[in-house]
Amino acid sequence: IVLCGKRLYVLAAEERLDIPVQNAPEALPPLFDPLRKQYHYIVVDVPRQSGAFIQQVMEAAGVRIIVTDQSAHSIRDTVRLRRFFDAPQANQRNIVVLNRAGELGKADISAKMMTDTIGMPIDVTIPYHPKSIIAAANAGTAVTETKGPVTTAIQDLASELIGRRETKRRRFFG
């Protein structure tokens, strides 16, 4: 486990590309049980393929997130993943994140058409803003260390994850 920032720890495993990954569902409890005792949140980035391992991770998750974009391919994958999201258990929440919004310009599928197709609302939209990403990469810093639309969207996602999503207050005259 490596410390990345003030309060983020990363446990990563790089798998060889020439050998298929074998995820054993029985490996989850021995890994997650000690992690749950030490950390408030555990984020698992699951692959697109299905199987018993993915099913078990989705069932154990308190918050399940689908990250999608405005391409037809991504929307098809989102619809395919709906089976995990359609029947949340008592303490589960689902979040849909639209990533790189506006990247394809006029070729983008509209957010309204996306929500109609996937049958779920988009909870957080992260804009396509290459200037922010390139500036952070060139500076060797996280994109969230500067102000901008991407940082604001990531802060919105973090608030959504911890259940503290703020609603924008309307001014009296505006």
N, C-alpha and C positions, 0 to 999 in steps of 0.2 A: 504494500500500500504506500503510495507516494503522495505527499502533501503538495497540492497545486493551488496556491493562494492562501488566504487566511483560514478558510474553513472548508475547503474542498479536498477530499482525498480520492485518489483514483486507484482502483485495482483493475488492471488490464491484463489481457492475455492475447498475444499475437499468435494466431494460428498460421500454419503453413498453407500456402495457396494451392499446393498440389495434392493435398490430402483432405477429403471431406471431413467437416467438423462433426464429431460425435458428441452430442449433448445428452448427458444422462440425467433424467428427471430425479433420480434418487440422490444426485449430488447437490440439489438445491437446499434442503434443510440443513445439512452440515455446514454449508457456506453462509446461508442467510441468518440462521439463528444467532450466531455470535455477532454478526454485523448489526442486526436489529437491536441488540443490547448496547451497542456502542455508538450508533449513529441515528440521527433523527430521520434521515431520508436515504434510501438506497435507489440508485437509478440503474436500470438494466437496459442496455441497448440490444434489442433482440433482432436477429436476422429475419429476412423476409420469408424464409421457408417455414413450413408448419411442422408440427410434430408434438409429441408428448411433453417435451421440455418447454416449448413455447406456450402450450396450453397451461402448464403448471405455473409458469411465471405470470401469465395473464390472470389466472385465478387468484394468485397470492398478492397481486398488486393492489394497493389502496387507491392509487391514481394511475390510470392507463392513458397514455398519450399516443395519438397517431400524428405523425408529422407528414404532411402532404405538400404538393405544389400544384400549380395550375395546368399541369400536363395531363393528357388523356391517360397515359400509362400510370401515373400516380393516382389518379382518381379511380381507375380500375382496381389497383392494389388496395385502396382505401375501402372500396365496396367489398372486396374479398375479405378484408380484415374485420368487417362489421360483425361477423359471428362472435368475435370475442367481446365486442362492445355492446351488443344488443341486450344482454341479460346481466347487467351489473348486480353483484351481490350487495348485501346490506351496507357495507362501508366502503364501497368503491365509487370513484368518480371517473368520468371520461373527459378528456380534453382533446380537441382537434386543433392542431397548429398548422396554419398555412404559412409555409416557408418560401422565401424568395418571391414574394408577391410582386407582380409587375415585371418579372424578368423577361418574359417573352413579348411584352408590349401588347400590340393589338392581337397577337396570336394566343394570348392567355385566354383560358376559359374563365368566364366571369365568376366571381365569388358566389353570386346568387345561383348560377347554374350548377356550381359545385355543391352547394348545400342542398339544392333540390335533388341532385344525382346521388350524393352519398347519404342523404337522409339524416344528416347531423349538422348542427350549427358549427361555425368556425368560432372558436373561443379566443384565439390569439392569432394575429397576423404579423409576421416578421417581413418587413419590406426588403425588396432587392435593392441594396444600396452599396454598390461595389466600392465607392470612395471610402466608406467607413471600414470595410473589410481590408482593403489594400493598405490604407493608412496604418491600421493596427498591425497587420502582418509586417509591414516595412519597419515599424517601430519595435516589433518584437513584444507587443503587449496584447492583452485581451481586448476585443472590440468594446467590451463593457466599461473600459477604463476612460472612455471619452463620451461626451454627450452626442446624441444623434438619434435618428429614427430606429436604428437597429438596437441600440442600447435600451431605448424606451420600450420596445417590443419585448426584449428579453426580460426586462424588469416586470412587465405585465405577465409574462409566462411564469416567472418566479412567484409573483403574487398569487396567480391562479393555482400554482402547485401547492402552496401552503395554505390555501383557502382564505386569502386576504385580498381578494380582487377588489380594488377601489373603483367605485363608479364616479365618473366625472361629475363634479358639481356644476349646476347651471347658475350663472350669475342672475341676479334679479332682473337686470335690463338686457340680458343677452344670452 
